[in-house]
Each structure stands twice: as structure tokens, then as C-alpha cells.
Amino acid sequence: MATSKSATKSYKQSERKRVFNLRTSRTLKAAVKEVKEFITKKDKKGAEGVISNVYKAIDKAAKKGILKKNNAARKKSRLMANISKIK
């Protein structure tokens, strides 16, 4: 465990940040998984209905530093490309 006061404070801060990061990454993964399920079912309407929530989750993760900016853009681009391939 931490020995100095500053180390204890740092430990508490990192734990708090870890909880927030986990929460954000879990919502991101759940949203992406939901869209991918619609894509595998070839349900274009359902995927288009949920894509705004996925964009929101991806943008929040990028803003908080969980994803890098280009990684977020790539995820959004690939998801939309997969949705537009559905006939």
C-alpha cells in the first residue's frame, strides 16, 4: 500500500478515474455490440436507429481520452460503412 500522504492521495485519485473510465468503456462496448448485432441480422433500420447512441458513446470516450481521436473516427467510419453495405 501507499506509504506517504501524496502516494495515498494519488492512489485514491487513480481509483476514482479508473471507475469512470471503466464505466465509459463499458457503455461504448455495449453500444458497438448492439449495432454489430443489427448489422449481422441485416437490419438496416434498427442499426440506423441506434447509430446516434453509438456515435455519442464513441465521442464521449474520445473526449475523456479512453479512445484516441483517430481511433474514434475510424470506428465511426467503419460502422457506417458496414451499415451502408446492408441492402
Protein Blocks (a to p, Z undefined) as FASTA:
>chain_A
ZZbfmlmmmmmmmmmmmmmmmmmmmmmmmmmmmmmmmmmnopaklmmmmmmmmmmmmmmm
mmnomacfklmmmmmmmmmmmmmmpZZ
